[in-house]
């Protein structure tokens, strides 16, 4: 059996995540607009930036 190429696990470019991303949540700076991507009977709300142009 042949082994594949050795991959070095150490990466000097790896940095810790910013504090606001540690819990998987990022702060929203702009206002959000709610859109229903479903129907009135089966709503599927989603939120987009209010700063987006049509």
C-alpha positions in Angstrom: 0.0 0.0 0.0 1.2 3.5 -0.8 0.6 6.4 1.4 -0.7 9.7 0.0 1.3 12.9 0.2 2.0 14.1 3.7 -0.2 17.0 4.7 1.3 19.4 7.3 -1.4 20.3 9.8 0.4 23.4 11.0 -0.6 26.5 9.1 1.1 29.8 10.1 -1.8 31.8 8.5 -4.5 30.4 10.8 -5.8 33.0 13.2 -8.5 32.9 15.8 -12.0 34.0 14.8 -13.1 37.5 15.8 -15.0 37.6 19.1 -18.3 38.4 17.3 -18.1 35.2 15.3 -17.2 32.8 18.1 -20.8 31.9 18.9 -21.7 31.7 15.2 -23.6 35.0 15.3 -22.6 38.1 13.5 -24.0 41.6 14.3 -26.2 43.1 11.7 -25.4 46.8 11.0 -28.1 47.7 8.5 -31.9 47.3 8.9 -33.6 44.1 7.7 -36.7 43.8 5.6 -38.9 40.7 5.9 -40.0 38.9 2.7 -42.4 36.0 2.4 -40.9 33.5 -0.1 -43.9 31.1 0.5 -47.6 31.6 0.3 -50.2 33.0 2.6 -51.1 29.5 3.6 -47.5 28.3 3.9 -45.4 31.3 4.8 -41.6 31.1 4.5 -40.3 34.4 5.9 -36.7 35.4 5.1 -34.9 38.6 5.9 -32.7 40.7 3.6 -30.9 43.9 3.9 -33.1 47.0 3.6 -30.2 48.6 1.7 -30.5 46.3 -1.3 -31.7 47.9 -4.5 -34.6 46.2 -6.4 
